[in-house]
Amino acid sequence: MNDSIKKRLRLSNILALLAILLLLGTYTLKPMFEYRDPVAMDEEDAIEENESFQPLAFLIPEGTEFYAPSSEQLKSLMGEKIWEYYPTGFYAYLIGFKTMPVWRVSLEAPQYPKASFPDGIPVFFNLTDWSGKVSEMNTINHYIGMNPMEAGAVFVRQIVPFIYLMFFIMLIVYLFYKGPGWWLLGIVPAFLPWYYLGFYSKWLYWFGHNLHPWGAFKIKPFMPTVFGDGKVAQFTTHSYPAIGFYFLLGIFVLLVLSVLIRRRALKDAS
């Protein structure tokens, strides 16, 4: 194996290592990018606590408080218990409580003046939960008969820690393994941003097509805006990637380049 091939294989591994760092970043860097209300009175009020983080039950310590969902319909979506659980320390990072915001959706309406709501009503879709003004968004959604945000993609969000563990192991193996099917170890994790967009779009469709009669505003089932600006009743909506999605795109680019470079180098070496 000549020096040129060795250099290309080394470059392939460097790109993969950078992708691993970005992968870990999307799982742990929420505190650096968490939304803080610019007009909040104090730090406690700046970051809303909500109960959208609902890990699998065996990850929750005994004695954690919970309450039952308010309806049978919510029970079918969220299970018998909604946990009031806010993990701290290293364990919070381990089980996925600190995942980065990947997408941002915000609403604007005349009843939310810019002076009091300079960012409108923003919510952030993290990998395992939601953040931002989730309670206010749920109130607005209630007016059009939409389910609360916490009801969406519960199982998908619960298994994110295990998906990330699997992808992390795959990429570590990818650094050393060059046998049959080696490229799958890099390509499968690479498509994380597109997996996310697929699930995000699917659940937006579900929210918009499962409206309930309790809404004060009667609107037809609709597809919420996935990317860009839209209009729902008297609300203007904005839906755009957050910082976490650009991290995911970085993973995609780095891993695709890594696989292509390694593929060419191994072909030349054979």
Secondary structure, DSSP 8 states (H G I E B T S, - for coil): --HHHHHHHHHHHHHHHHHHHHHHHHHH-HHHH----TT-SSHHHHS---S-----GGGS-TT--EE--SSHHHHHHH-S-EE-----HHHHHHTTTT--EEEEEEEE-TTS-TTT-TT-EEEEEESSSEEESHHHHHHHHHHTT---GGGTTHHHHHHHHHHHHHHHHHHHHHHH--STTTTHHHHHHHTHHHHHHHHHHHHHHHHHT---TT-SS--------SSEEEEETTEEEEEEE-HHHHHHHHHHHHHHHHHHHHHHHHHHH-
